[in-house]
């Protein structure tokens, strides 16, 4: 493919070895590992190192990779740390032993600031899973650090690559909905997510910070609007009764202001205690209502329903990340989750040639700076929950006059 011809292959450090990286604890291969394998096949990636916190996680990942290589016909190999026992700082060993062009950070929310800070200091371009950080103050420090070091920092907001969302963006851009009045988001996941997959750190986050932030970013991406204020209430009980002290569900309202001065409101109804028997891991919907029209997007039910003997009915979403036959019939990994990661790798490969600067990506990628509005919403919602539903101004940071963040 063209990538191998006019881009320089990059050396990649993946920090984390959990479900989103390799599908640990589930069937399948996750999203990051197959995306990296495809990029390696196409000549975009040279060496790959995975830094986990336990050698056992590295062994599980290698088992997943062996099966993935056989399935895709790829030949990716990875170095892995730690080599024995456990080491929460194994990524430091990796950084000291090799030179990396790019890093993909797939770790719990509370670790993002320290990890990204070390990567920036080492001059490594980094892609961080959402949210960038839980607070605007931390995010601002990362923005300043990345810009002063000439490092490209991006957040893996893959919903920006979903064609359904790009259709919504085209409606807003072309003015077909008129002035936006409100947006309604409903987003939930199965109980197994906090209870099993993320049990070790679910109490350190909440369902808005983990899930709602996706649509907070999308609304900023959709409209260019900035959050003005937020209020939120939540319910606890089911998870707390199982030793996980976090909200079962959260309902939030956010007021936004567009560059034109138009203000609209978004509502969020979120939970991560859906039955494990429900038909998809994520149930997600968004509606946009404007003065001249509305559009409703069911982002769970996308036209496929699968029923097999001896198995529960499921509603697949092959558009996110899946292995499907390519034009030649051979299996390829694809989807908007893949495209989000590949775009970052392509950007770093082009940066490596010197034909692109990080500043050139500021207006067209989910950069650290672009993540400030969603981070502000996360922080305001958290504070409102602490204040039992009071309206809280969205924190602004110090990056733009009059609090305007780009």
Secondary structure, DSSP 8 states (H G I E B T S, - for coil): -THHHHS--EEEEEE--SHHHH-TTSSS--SHHHHHHHHHHTTSEEEEEEE-SBHHHHHHHHHHHHHHHHHHT-----EEE-SSSB-TTHHHHHHHH---SEEEE-S-GGGHHHHHHHHHHTT-EEEE-S-S-SSHHHHHHHHHHHHHHT--EEE--GGGG-HHHHHHHHHHHTTTT-SEEEEEEEEEEEHHIIIIITTTTGGGS-HIIIIIHHHHHHHHHHH--EEEEEEEEEE-STTGGGT--S-SEEEEEEEEE-TTS-EEEEEEEEEEEE-TTSSSSEEEEEEEEETTEEEEEESS-SS--B--TTS--B---TTTSEEEE-TTS-EEEESHHHHHHHHHHHHHHHHHHTS--GGGGTTTS-BTGGGHHHHHHHHHHHHHHHTTS--EE----SSSGGG---
